[in-house]
Amino acid sequence: MKKEYLIYKLSDEVKESCKIDNELFSKYGVKRGLRNEDGTGVLVGLTNIGNVVGYDIDPDKGLVPIEGKLFYRGYELDDLVSPLLKEKRFGFEEIAYLILSGKLPDQEELAAFRELIYDNMPLDHKMLVHIIDLEGSNIMNILSRSVLEMYTFDPNPDDISRDNLMRQSIELIARFPTIIAYAYNIYRHTQHGRSLHIRHPKDNLCLAENFLYMLKMNYTELEARMLDLLLIIQAEHGGGNNSTFTVRVTSSTRTDTYSSIAAGIGSLKGPLHGGANIKVINMFHHLKTQIKDWTDVDEIDTYLNRMLNKEAYDKSGLIYGIGHAVYTKSDPRAVELKKLAGELAKEKGREEEYNFLRLLEQEAIKCISQRRKTSKPICSNVDFYSGFVYEMIGLPVEIYTPIFAMARIVGWTAHRIEELNFEGRRIIRPAYKNILEPKIYVPLANR
């Protein structure tokens, strides 16, 4: 038998062996996707870090939709973000301190933390050479491999004491921007023949500013503030999101920090998780060309319904960026993002596109709701706007998802520390029921 044919034969056999009757999931009470029948997540743990709220639970009515809320260590996101926007100051380091420690820093603590982050941003020569050697087209893969390589440079990589976990967490938070910026510049050099620039971080810049400086050198203050806001609103999203849960599952085995974080990166890379903003921006580019009048509601509705009918765009039947597993009436991250996005669109002369995106959001929600014939509301999620905002800042699409990781590393490390430091911790080990009947072994000569 030819080896090439065997691959297709094995694949065909797998197709048969993977079949499971859908009725069996109900029969055995299986929570597919770790979801309950009403769409809520199965409760698998407790946390003091983040809280994602999209509905109330009424004993008589069941799930009651409400405006979405996101809490970091008990503080509502809007209460943390509004003062930063009002005072026009950068806040990612302040929020990172809060998520890691559980308390808001005072001015002295914040200044020391900022300095600690900056001290850990530069990469030593061996690490830099390693990234240069990792040329490739996918920055998330380079980020994952670079994180695993950090294990070899860590003098105490397997120590899971609280002090060592905090040291590793701060180093990861500080070095993600540097790794991503360098990886993209190397990608641009090797794939597109552009000049290679390796700029070292500056001590008078915050993390968001340093990232933009290392990536493209020139940026406006509003661009930096916009990126800072994006990092804040994506820094944490509870323990149940796929990548954070992945970090907690792997951490429960007491594996090293770098292996656990690399697993989280792999999870976030998926198009149903961190890669969703690319789906949205590609869809937006398509709609800009297909819809002639960006203010015509009837033309917009007609095309969106064609998409839902699987007749247009990628024929998936989906409008990307609409809907969320938890949020119902609104995604608070999208709400915060829109506050500054309009200001940035005005600076960039892209107000017409921004208004078109707002109208698409409104009509997409309406078209989907009409088809569902249900009173349960749906909303746009953060991905609906984040790709457009990244584009206005001048960031390449190849690093949209890596920037998500650059933010979420804060939540990942906080959850890893919590997973390894609460009393009574156990390895996370859910069950799968095998539904095959026992088989009789047949000797090789008789098969």
Secondary structure, DSSP 4 states (H G I P E B T S, - for coil): --HHHHHHHHHHHHHHHT---HHHHHHTT--GGGB-TTSPBP-----SSEEEEEEEEETTTEEEEEEEEEEETTEEHHHHHHHHHHHT---HHHHHHHHHHSS---HHHHHHHHHHHHHTSSPPHHHHHHHHH---S-HHHHHHHHHHHHHHH-SSTT--SHHHHHHHHHHHHHHHHHHHHHHHHHHHHHHH-PPP--PPP-TTS-HHHHHHHHHHS---HHHHHHHHHHHHHTS---S-SHHHHHHHHHHTTT--HHHHHHHHHHHHTSTTTTTHHHHHHHHHHHHHHH-S-TT-HHHHHHHHHHHHTT-STTSSS--TTB--SS-SS--HHHHHHHHHHHHHHHHHT-HHHHHHHHHHHHHHHHHHHHHHT-S----B-THHHHHHHHHHHT--GGGHHHHHHHHHHHHHHHHHHHHTTSTT-----------PPP-----GGG-
